[in-house]
Amino acid sequence: MSKLVPTLFSPVFLLLCLFIQNPVWAAEGDPTDQPGDQDVVTTLDTQIQDLKKEILDLNRDLFLLEEDLLFPANTQFAVFVSMDVGITFDLDSVQLRLNNKVVANHLYTERELKALKRGGVHRFYTGNLTSGEHELVAFFVGKGPKNRDYKRATTIKVTKGTEPQFVELKISDKESNHQPEFKVKVWEAE
Amino acid sequence: MIKRFSTALLIACSVLYLPSQFACAEEKTETLEATEVYDLRYGETLFNFFQQKYFSAITNLMVAEVRAPIKIQGEDPHLLLGGLYLAYGMHNEASKLFQSLLSSESLPTSHDRAWYYIAKLRYLKGYIPQAEIALTKIKDTLPADREAERLHLLANVYMKQNNYPKAIEVLKNFSGNSEWEAYAQFNLGVALVKAGQLEEGTELLKEVGNLEPFSISHELNALRDKANLALGFAYMRSNRAVDAEAHFQLVRLSGPLSNKALLGLGWSYTNQQRYKEALTPWLELQNRKALDTTVQESLIAIPFTIEKLGKPRLAMQHYQHAIDAYAEEIDRLEDVMLAVQRGELIEAMRPANLNDETSLPLGNFGLPKSVTAPYLNQMMATNTFQEAYKNYQSLLHLQYVLKHWRTQIPSYELILTERRNAYFTKLPEVASDERLKSISRMQKQRDDFSAEVKRIQKENDAFGLVSEDEEELLLILANVKKKLDTLSTSQDISEERAKYNLLKGILAFQLESGFIPRLWSVKNNLKELDRALKKTRKAKRSLVKAANNAPKFFEGYDQKIAWSKQRIRNLLARLASAIGKQERYIQKLALAGLVKRRQQLENYHVRARFGIARLYDSLIIEKDKKGEQDESGQGEEDAQ
């Protein structure tokens, strides 16, 4: 009987044994196994890689151009949001007021929050500020300890000079009282 | 405090999933550990990278490189960029970058990581001996988990070269309970079986297949199923159906491999001539919704087994059922092929939001009914199709990016025009402002004052610092004196003169005694004047500088914009062509997969028809035999 299986149902049996012939990692029924096709695929892939490179270069140039035109170095001012662990606070949104005027709002997605928790830094606002003193207020809204609604504001006075200025708003956990902490750091441009 | 780990190496696992060889990498989940950030731009890059926004993340690093390279993150930015190139499917760029990192005087850790990437790249491209060289260049700076991954890759490299003793040797170098070790064991086991070394191969597979299912991760459970399935088929091939049965039964009934295991189990029973038992897993397969190959095979396997049970009429019924099912499926498949040819698949694959650069896994979008078929889904799950889809998505996103820039360019041109106009309008106004010219006159006046103050101080000239009121009093006194002198010739005015002298003396005393404070006050005023003049001169300089610099805010950009416009035009044309090619390629892939399936179905269909014909023939022959027997019996009776 054992010989009947391969004799009568050889394609079926062969298909079964394909599993062992081509281990599990192999793509089942991969249609690009003809040598001619492979060359076409490689050429197309190279073309796409070249296109990506050229568009990335152009994108960089245009990005720099836009920054030069819209946010010149002498007035450029940017605010970033970062998170250190973020166990005691589940961030929902941040609002930024500059000299008592709302300039930015952002509602964070799950994906963005994950990225923040892993060390990513979100460029939250980019604008222009004249030289001199300015008041910046950031409102953080989310869920605090024990899943309670939580809203906190942090105020900072910044003195803008003629170099670009970057402010980092950092949410971190205060271990001593299990409360979130909102720190502000002003980064000097190099 | 956040824990530091290598982001670049994380990418190695998450993006370089080595489609053809690694059973593991695509199943490896991301680690939610944080990276310590010393530079905001690096953090911004990570923010995009962690969201799989590779295009934006690469742009972040490229812009930083132009503005001011990120230095305080050590070598990580370069490794990160290389990893991002890989993730974005730019293998050639990644390779160049890693090679340049190796030729630089970077840290040994960076060298090791660069070699690691290069090894993977070479492996991907099929340069196996070169991949081996790269792997052996790595010293001892990789973290434990990555080292395990390196050993896994090395084992695969040896397997590819059929150097199984070396691959087995590599297995001994794993330390701890690494999942990579299990994957290496599995791959090596399969490779050995494939090479005919059944005993050695099955021993390795058994180790994986006998992992305790409740104490291992989801990934390892999936691997355990794969090992048992592989063992089952290996034993089937060696006609060891009893051993095969044992391993098929170890595969989880709810796992993705359960269909294959059920099919195999049926065959292992058939091989042992336990036909009745074989029907149980196959009938279970028929209850499953997914019409995949295993279910289709069971359609034809069931009547075969029923026939073996000596029930040809029931077997014929099942063959007929199989024929109907195959015919129906072939019709459905042809409809799907037509829909694919009409471009409905491509239409469905276009993301709704072109601005979203994160590559959505295929299957996350809803396919229209016309192109929905289990075969198509299976084909879409292949690495080739997934790569083609990712590239297609990237091309569409790039097209969106370029079109976005194309709409932005006019506003930049407007900004420049406005700046230029403002400059040429304001410049003559500023140049002709009288206040600017009076600064030098004011400076001269100040110098005159200063010289006078110096003289007053030198000569102790208290009268030089009289106030307006005092000056009036002095004038009055001078008039009084003049009148006294006139009157003194005609009458006695000694009393009046004495009064005059007294008043003059009082005034002189006041002036003399107030000289020092007055001089101090005047000098202070002079200093204030100097400060005001300095400020004015600074403002003038700043104004002149601004006027001189103003052209910088609009000059030179025209050429840049014109060049960018040309580049956008050119690239959009090339993109359109590439998108067209990619669409045709995807369609071709889909159709090729469907044609293959159709052939398979047709094959089953023919076999089922053959089966039914064969049974029919045998029944006729049997009937004829019976008829002959009956006739001869009747003849004998007649003779008697």
Interface residues (C-beta under 8 A of the other chain):
Chain A: M1 S2 V5 L8 F9 P11 V12 F13 L15 L16 C17 F19 I20 Q21 P23 V24 W25 A26 A27 E28 G29 D30 P31 T32 V40 V41 L44 D45 T46 Q47 I48 Q49 L51 K52 K53 E54 I55 L56 D57 L58 N59 R60 D61 L62 F63 L64 L65 E66 E67 D68 L69 L70 P72 F80 S82 D84 V85 R111 E112 K114 A115 L116 K117 R118 G119 G120 V121 H122 R123 F166 E168 W187 E190
Chain B: M1 I2 T7 P19 S20 Q21 F22 A23 L32 E33 A34 T35 E36 V37 L40 Y42 G43 E44 L46 F47 N48 F49 F50 Q51 F55 I58 T59 M62 V63 V66 R67 A68 Y88 G89 M90 H91 N92 E93 N187 V190 A191 V193 K194 K226 L229 A230 F233 A234 M236 R237 N239 A241 K260 L263 G264 W267 T270 N271 Q273 T293 E297 I300 A301 F304 T358 Q378 M379 A381 T382 N383 T384 N391 S394 L395 L398 V401 L402 W405 Q408 Y412 I415 L416 F553 Y557 K560 I561 S564 R567 I568 L571 R574 L575 A578 K581 Q582 Y585 K588 L589 A592 G593 K596 R597 N603 R607
